[in-house]
């Protein structure tokens, strides 16, 4: 996953400037973050993070151009939190992006934090906690930006939001503790316990015959990719991750964690039967599949609630839409040049504590002492030097308006959905599995699909919450000197840091005098010792010495003559055996 | 090549056979040298028979278990045996290590006797008659157990060794063999066993050439190296069992790299040459002979060193006892006269027949001898 501090890398010029600002409203949300007890799959009650003592949490809805105010009050008591608005570009309001350790300090229990931003992009988004590993405990919900000027607004009658999620019976803190520990050296991600649609199972969606519905579908899960299909109905994809596409018909889609699809589905003209729709978790991501796991969750398009809810047919194999076939509705061409290109090579490996970590170019992410945005604002001209952001922030400094090409080589065996904050990216090429690293010689798609979260099997990553925890993150710092001029941080943001004694100025180590002195910065665990360390050599030498001394003792004993006692004992033993001592050899 | 000769299988058979054949050949050479066919044919033949019976019986039992295991594997589709593999490897390893340690000292001591005493001793071991079994119930039982162990030692050692090595070979081959065609088995199995047996034969022949004392010292040294390795490996296996439980599966499945070992226990680790992967190839031979591990733990290193320290202390004490007539730190007893051994021997019996080298055995002996003195006093 890549985090951007400023905005407009690829998409800036492409979003039509939105008129109708006169209609702009302000949407106020007061969110008290609280613990509630929930049991969405009917299998286990568990503490869940809700809002205003409710779970599932409410959607945030707005029209294009609206100002959104989300006043967060953390009443969890035992955990810090934050909110990230996934997919919003946050142009000019980077400080509202909600990423702990990058754009803010986490909101301590009892603290409040006001998110204040303008939404100027239509589409299907979601919001979730961006505190380490927290959102799968419940703090994630849809964020819908309605578009009065949608090119498809006349093509449907009603709109339905469907969230799809994996679900764990255990809370994230213990799961994370196990996940990144010596006891899990292969980095096997915890396998979900259930699949949920709209945070429940056996969901019924009442539909009317002959109407067309706009389904906004969001994968708000922590880990699992999901296959989704509606029996007897065809989906017409018109939006992915907030970008309108040319309509494309398909029977099945695959959504990686954090991805969204907007599809139109026309209902049948009769009410003779109800139809199941299914989400099926991608089990190839799971290290082991427990016998007890039901990877599917079924819902129904209900034409007539008095009729049966038929069981969904089981499929032998999945044939989802290849999303690289989608064409953006605005037909934006591939950028004709690239200003800056770099590789991110993804690997998984173990460090010295025996736990498994994820790496880009050999660097696993560790949040800096000072949130990166605050370092940008307080380091003057040094802000353009990636070094000041710390080794494990893995910072790339970009210039404003640059066309950047990121080549992501996935040397891991799994699939990873990569997400870039603040931008949508053109997906110019995605290889099939196991074809080796990108070599620059393949033909690129001329009107490439754009999205903000992308499942890459070979080239790219990451919105698997486990991998965020294990460090699969790099930081993109765009136009830092412009940020210094345009952004001012509300004082209450700094109060959040003060409550936790987190420094808000200086380089990654909090050094405000010498920005290149990073002593004391947060760094990753040391690598595993290779082969023999001093300890091993000492042990081996001692073992050899004791073996040789032992052999010497045996040899010395072997050459010594037999004492009187031994002879007497042998003689006695012989007598006991009834053998005469006297008449030997005669 | 791979279709007719699977290299890992060759090494597995070689290493397992090597350890067995070393022990069998040392025992046979020992018997030939000490008793010899020309000195006492019946006793010699009986003891040689014991060695071969032990070998054969061990082989038959492990073949039966192996057949059952493979049957169970294909029957239930699950490797039940593998779950407890580390436990029995560890247990057998400790037992074998203790037996070898006890036998080694006994062999070395016997070699010091003049030929005539040796032959008589061998006959005495064979004899059913037992005179002067000592006084006190506990001593009787202890002495009976000891006699039994002495009598069948030549059977027990090869039996336990073959059983352990054979089961190990079956588990390893079972693990490696799943992906191989059936044609890849016969040649490496036969050549591996032959190579191991050949080394054993050379040792046996070498024993006939060297002087008995030199041969026995060298071969005893070798036996103790094996025993030290076994002891260390046994501890390693117990720890590995714990680690497998922690990671919830066979850690060796991830290869030699990170995750195959518990970082908290690691003293050294090299990402290769692990004896658990396909038997370890050439490194497996070092594992079989000296207990080499690519991933040493505190347990395996400390137990290895402790083993040697105990062995050194025991041999020093035995030598002290030979020279002074009593154990270190114990009150000296009245000097024994060999000619008058008839009467004098009973007083020191419990100590001087002592052949075990483990500390606890000494402790038991001390208790026994105290007991004897009290009764006599």
HADDOCK unambig.tbl for C-alpha pairs under 7 A between the chains (distance, minus, plus):
assign (segid A and resid 182 and name CA) (segid B and resid 263 and name CA) 7.00 0.50 0.50
assign (segid A and resid 183 and name CA) (segid B and resid 246 and name CA) 5.87 0.50 0.50
assign (segid A and resid 183 and name CA) (segid B and resid 247 and name CA) 5.48 0.50 0.50
assign (segid A and resid 184 and name CA) (segid B and resid 247 and name CA) 6.10 0.50 0.50
assign (segid A and resid 185 and name CA) (segid B and resid 258 and name CA) 6.74 0.50 0.50
assign (segid A and resid 185 and name CA) (segid B and resid 259 and name CA) 4.39 0.50 0.50
assign (segid A and resid 186 and name CA) (segid B and resid 259 and name CA) 6.05 0.50 0.50
assign (segid A and resid 350 and name CA) (segid B and resid 258 and name CA) 6.17 0.50 0.50
assign (segid A and resid 353 and name CA) (segid B and resid 263 and name CA) 6.82 0.50 0.50
assign (segid A and resid 354 and name CA) (segid B and resid 263 and name CA) 5.48 0.50 0.50
assign (segid A and resid 530 and name CA) (segid B and resid 270 and name CA) 6.87 0.50 0.50
assign (segid A and resid 531 and name CA) (segid B and resid 268 and name CA) 6.25 0.50 0.50
assign (segid A and resid 531 and name CA) (segid B and resid 269 and name CA) 5.11 0.50 0.50
assign (segid A and resid 531 and name CA) (segid B and resid 270 and name CA) 4.31 0.50 0.50
assign (segid A and resid 532 and name CA) (segid B and resid 268 and name CA) 5.43 0.50 0.50
assign (segid A and resid 532 and name CA) (segid B and resid 269 and name CA) 6.63 0.50 0.50
assign (segid A and resid 533 and name CA) (segid B and resid 268 and name CA) 6.80 0.50 0.50
assign (segid A and resid 535 and name CA) (segid B and resid 267 and name CA) 6.31 0.50 0.50
assign (segid A and resid 536 and name CA) (segid B and resid 267 and name CA) 5.17 0.50 0.50
assign (segid A and resid 536 and name CA) (segid B and resid 268 and name CA) 4.63 0.50 0.50
assign (segid A and resid 539 and name CA) (segid B and resid 301 and name CA) 6.72 0.50 0.50
assign (segid A and resid 543 and name CA) (segid B and resid 304 and name CA) 6.84 0.50 0.50
assign (segid A and resid 543 and name CA) (segid B and resid 305 and name CA) 5.73 0.50 0.50
assign (segid A and resid 546 and name CA) (segid B and resid 305 and name CA) 6.10 0.50 0.50
assign (segid A and resid 546 and name CA) (segid B and resid 308 and name CA) 5.93 0.50 0.50
assign (segid A and resid 547 and name CA) (segid B and resid 308 and name CA) 6.17 0.50 0.50
assign (segid A and resid 550 and name CA) (segid B and resid 308 and name CA) 5.60 0.50 0.50
assign (segid A and resid 550 and name CA) (segid B and resid 311 and name CA) 6.55 0.50 0.50
assign (segid A and resid 550 and name CA) (segid B and resid 312 and name CA) 5.30 0.50 0.50
assign (segid A and resid 551 and name CA) (segid B and resid 221 and name CA) 5.64 0.50 0.50
assign (segid A and resid 553 and name CA) (segid B and resid 312 and name CA) 5.79 0.50 0.50
assign (segid A and resid 553 and name CA) (segid B and resid 315 and name CA) 6.41 0.50 0.50
assign (segid A and resid 554 and name CA) (segid B and resid 221 and name CA) 6.68 0.50 0.50
assign (segid A and resid 554 and name CA) (segid B and resid 315 and name CA) 6.59 0.50 0.50
assign (segid A and resid 555 and name CA) (segid B and resid 217 and name CA) 5.83 0.50 0.50
assign (segid A and resid 557 and name CA) (segid B and resid 315 and name CA) 6.50 0.50 0.50
assign (segid A and resid 557 and name CA) (segid B and resid 319 and name CA) 6.19 0.50 0.50
assign (segid A and resid 558 and name CA) (segid B and resid 108 and name CA) 6.13 0.50 0.50
assign (segid A and resid 558 and name CA) (segid B and resid 217 and name CA) 5.91 0.50 0.50
assign (segid A and resid 561 and name CA) (segid B and resid 112 and name CA) 6.71 0.50 0.50
assign (segid A and resid 562 and name CA) (segid B and resid 112 and name CA) 5.83 0.50 0.50
assign (segid A and resid 562 and name CA) (segid B and resid 113 and name CA) 6.88 0.50 0.50
assign (segid A and resid 562 and name CA) (segid B and resid 322 and name CA) 6.62 0.50 0.50
assign (segid A and resid 563 and name CA) (segid B and resid 322 and name CA) 4.48 0.50 0.50
assign (segid A and resid 563 and name CA) (segid B and resid 323 and name CA) 5.50 0.50 0.50
assign (segid A and resid 564 and name CA) (segid B and resid 322 and name CA) 6.95 0.50 0.50
assign (segid A and resid 564 and name CA) (segid B and resid 338 and name CA) 6.43 0.50 0.50
assign (segid A and resid 565 and name CA) (segid B and resid 322 and name CA) 6.08 0.50 0.50
assign (segid A and resid 565 and name CA) (segid B and resid 325 and name CA) 5.70 0.50 0.50
assign (segid A and resid 565 and name CA) (segid B and resid 336 and name CA) 6.47 0.50 0.50
assign (segid A and resid 565 and name CA) (segid B and resid 352 and name CA) 6.87 0.50 0.50
assign (segid A and resid 566 and name CA) (segid B and resid 322 and name CA) 6.24 0.50 0.50
assign (segid A and resid 566 and name CA) (segid B and resid 352 and name CA) 6.25 0.50 0.50
assign (segid A and resid 567 and name CA) (segid B and resid 338 and name CA) 6.96 0.50 0.50
assign (segid A and resid 568 and name CA) (segid B and resid 338 and name CA) 5.19 0.50 0.50
assign (segid A and resid 568 and name CA) (segid B and resid 341 and name CA) 5.75 0.50 0.50
assign (segid A and resid 568 and name CA) (segid B and resid 345 and name CA) 6.48 0.50 0.50
assign (segid A and resid 569 and name CA) (segid B and resid 345 and name CA) 6.43 0.50 0.50
assign (segid A and resid 569 and name CA) (segid B and resid 349 and name CA) 6.56 0.50 0.50
assign (segid A and resid 569 and name CA) (segid B and resid 352 and name CA) 5.51 0.50 0.50
assign (segid A and resid 569 and name CA) (segid B and resid 353 and name CA) 5.99 0.50 0.50
assign (segid A and resid 570 and name CA) (segid B and resid 121 and name CA) 6.83 0.50 0.50
assign (segid A and resid 572 and name CA) (segid B and resid 341 and name CA) 6.87 0.50 0.50
assign (segid A and resid 572 and name CA) (segid B and resid 342 and name CA) 6.92 0.50 0.50
assign (segid A and resid 572 and name CA) (segid B and resid 345 and name CA) 6.15 0.50 0.50
assign (segid A and resid 574 and name CA) (segid B and resid 120 and name CA) 6.22 0.50 0.50
assign (segid A and resid 574 and name CA) (segid B and resid 121 and name CA) 5.18 0.50 0.50
assign (segid A and resid 574 and name CA) (segid B and resid 124 and name CA) 5.01 0.50 0.50
assign (segid A and resid 576 and name CA) (segid B and resid 130 and name CA) 5.20 0.50 0.50
assign (segid A and resid 576 and name CA) (segid B and resid 131 and name CA) 4.56 0.50 0.50
assign (segid A and resid 576 and name CA) (segid B and resid 132 and name CA) 6.57 0.50 0.50
assign (segid A and resid 577 and name CA) (segid B and resid 124 and name CA) 4.06 0.50 0.50
assign (segid A and resid 577 and name CA) (segid B and resid 125 and name CA) 6.40 0.50 0.50
assign (segid A and resid 577 and name CA) (segid B and resid 127 and name CA) 5.39 0.50 0.50
assign (segid A and resid 577 and name CA) (segid B and resid 129 and name CA) 5.54 0.50 0.50
assign (segid A and resid 577 and name CA) (segid B and resid 130 and name CA) 5.46 0.50 0.50
assign (segid A and resid 577 and name CA) (segid B and resid 131 and name CA) 6.87 0.50 0.50
assign (segid A and resid 578 and name CA) (segid B and resid 124 and name CA) 6.58 0.50 0.50
assign (segid A and resid 578 and name CA) (segid B and resid 129 and name CA) 5.91 0.50 0.50
assign (segid A and resid 578 and name CA) (segid B and resid 130 and name CA) 6.84 0.50 0.50
assign (segid A and resid 579 and name CA) (segid B and resid 120 and name CA) 6.81 0.50 0.50
assign (segid A and resid 579 and name CA) (segid B and resid 124 and name CA) 6.07 0.50 0.50
